[in-house]
Amino acid sequence: MNIVLNWVDFAAISPLLIILVGALLVLLLETFDESASKKYAGILTLATIALAIYAAIVSPPSHNNLLTPWLRFDSLERLFTVLFLAIGFGSALLSSSFFQRFEATRGEYFFLLLSALFGLILVGASADFLTLFLGLETLSIALYVLCGYMKKWEISHEAAIKYFLMGALAAAFLLYGIALIYGAVGTTRFDALLGGYHALAAGSDKVLFLSGIALVTLGLAFKAAIVPFHVWAPDVYDGAPTPVTAFMAVGTKVGAFAAFVRVFFDALPQFDILWHEGIALLAYPTLIYANIVAIRQQQLRRFFAYSGISHAGFLLIPLAAGTPDALSALLFYLVVYALATLGSFAVLAFLDERTEGVLLRDLKGLFRRSPLLAGVLALCLLTLAGIPPTAGFFAKFYVFKVAFEAGYYALVIVGLLTTILSAYYYLRIVAIMFAEVPEETASPKRSWPAALVGAAAFAAIAVISCFPAPLLQLLQLK
Amino acid sequence: MSILFLILFLVPFAASAAAFMFRHIPKWYAVVLSCVPLAILIAGQGRWIGSNIQYAWFPAMSIQFHLNIDALSLVFLYLTAVIIPISLLAAGSLAYAHIFYGLVFLLQGLLIGFFTARDLAVFTIFWEAMLIPLYFIINLWGGPQRQMASLKFLIYMIAGSVLMVAAVLALYFAAGKSFNLDTLAGVSAGAPYAVWLFGIFMLAFAVKTPLFPFHAWLPDAYCQAPVAGTILLSAILSKAGIYGILRIGMELFPTLLQEWSPLLLGLSIAGVFYGGFAAWMQRDFKRLIAYSSFSHVNFVMVGLFVWSQTAHSGAILQALNHGITIAALFLVAGWLEERLGTTSFGHVSGLAKFLPQLCWLTLLFVLSSVALPGTNSFVGELLILFGLFVNYPWAAAFLALTVILSVIYMLRWMQKVYFDEPSLFQDSWMDITVKELAIAAPLAFLILWIGIYPAPVLNQIKPASQKIIAEETT
């Protein structure tokens, strides 16, 4: 039995270690020199994440049996790690832009952001229910604090409390589900789940296992904000500071689906048709409800909560299908969604001046004030609406193809019909941007970090739209 | 030729990117750029058929970026290449002109892709994508109610074609995971729910063209759009629907199209009459031309829905003619609007005295629109009527009455505005300039050329209409 970790093993987990060290350094900097922290905390965070991305790309896999029961080192893990880190990089840039406008201590903020990233990477790499839970909790606890980070904002108080209560409840469900599964098959390791399940005799053990799975699904559905477990999302997104909302909209969403992928694609591929039917049943209300309610939103953080819920509905479709192709479809959709949402928030960062964030009417006449910003936001919204020839169309088309192949015809039809609604509300925003300028609005403030995120998202969407093949090749796992 | 084809396809996109980036682009510069595809088309004349572009676009779903030019594509490519420069010339001085040019170039590129797509997924992508530049053109430079009109236009279009994606996927699986139109043509008839798939495609095409009674978006969009936008909508967008019927309807579902022919014929003949009567009732000449366009487009569709080669060549020719004539009519209507400051008529009359050149130019285009012998529409409509007469003589007799209808409403407009008692002269009533005459000249030339000596154009069209019928009979 191997009981020591070699250098290669440390190298394998180096992204996690780099994030951990970076987070602690940021915290120390804040403790000892507040003014230096004000200047350098953001840069230190960005450097940490950049280094971690590099490490994630070059790090070798570890075969040490001290690590492998807990963490996976496969191509999926690498992909998730890079994706999470890229999202973290974008969010950190947006946060720097936010702090140009609003005054608050930086050190703790970036520490919490890095902790949340740590949790996300853990989720993407988990090989056991315990690491999965640990990752989700690290993520959530950091986010509870981040949500209420602007201590003087009243809406943030409500958001943080709601998020904490709901999140704690979801964690309890998840943990209870894990306990039931452990009770049924006697292990929490993912690689033993499928064998354990098939070895179960029909009867009480199977019921135990399935109840456990149901509770785990429920816990994850809370995190992913799937109807009817979505009620926290609009209030929390609404009350949190804008860069935190961006991180939640993208990072948490991708994290929750990474957890789904780990448990239901990796550990239990197509273990029971019942589960897939159940996921399909969740997809219908998610698609319909979120798309209808999104039409009426005026506050853009809240709007993106509903937009995110509706996209979670689309992401459920490949989960329901569960075919090997579905995984690539899901990942492709996640990447496109993450890019377009981050790009939209980058534009919002330019206009973010008040506690309640950007309202729909603030966008009025944006095109006349800044054609560049309007162009980026328009492309991102068209991508989210899935209008060809943007990458968003390919993402939806791919998801529909997978659903069609698996025989979920009704889901395809409902999904298509809801795209009419989504086209309406995304394009309504575009139309408002192109409307006349009201008299009193000032031109948007300059902010290079947000500009960087916007430009990167714009370029990435444009390239993926014209040449999706390289990204697809990257996502064809195994 | 494939290299030249690639250049033809990429030039508009490059021009579009350039226009978006550089703020101050003189108008003549944009017009020259927009003429490049026409120049390329003419330079490669006679060698276009069979040109290909192909690369694997989205391998996970075997979407091939496959463009191919055949006789049918070529007709519509020429139409696009002619109309785009005209629409740019028709645009007055606009705020943010470079964005406008960029959008028109973008539309040009998307249309070239659409009219040559050989892969059903690529076809669908271009089909939907061309809405976006048009939406912005209406939304940014349109009339007072442009917001509502552009949103209505877009939602109608998306609602019409949203289920097309499902139908495309159904065909994809029926053909064993291929979007290639040639492969699909072999299996589409036997595909499960073929009737539904056909219905979904027809709905999409019917909304875009628009076929009666799917035209509710049309009056607002046509009237609120700027002149250039109206030209694009009426001359090219309606042709996209017609091209869709020719390409998808006739290649993939020939038997169903024949089975549904009585219903579709009935709708389109109703549309011809509805459009004609609606035009008659208008007190606003832009709306009048909009309804007349609707009426004539439905006339074209009559030709499509009769299963006869004569009618099909008539329909393809008439699609081309309608594009030219309606662009010309909206062009002169735009000039008249500039001079009168309004699009409603009845306030002033006898303008022929003050604007003689504009009056005669308008009259030429009006006569082409009412299909006077010697003009282009006469040839097209006559061929359609011939084809219809062989199969449905009574319907042909009935439809021929609409020619009188169009004379009534068009000449009523001419009568009220240009003739009658002259009103008092106003300073803004300047006759058209040499520049404006030069813009209209190519259109007038085409109208008379096709009207007097249609053989070269008909020879171009023949292979397209023959191919469809030949495939059916074998």
Interface residues (C-beta under 8 A of the other chain):
Chain A: D325 S328 A329 F332 F367 P371 G375 L382 I387 P388 P389 F393 F394 K396 F397 Y398 F400 K401 F404 E405 Y409 V412 I413 L416 L417 T419 I420 A423 Y424 L427 R428 A431 F434 A435 P468 A469 L472 Q473 Q476
Chain B: F20 A56 W57 F58 P59 A60 M61 Y96 I99 L110 A121 T124 I125 F126 E128 A129 L131 I132 Y135 F136 N139 L140 Q147 S150 L151 L154 I155 I158 A159 V162 L163 V165 A166 L169 A170 Y172 F173
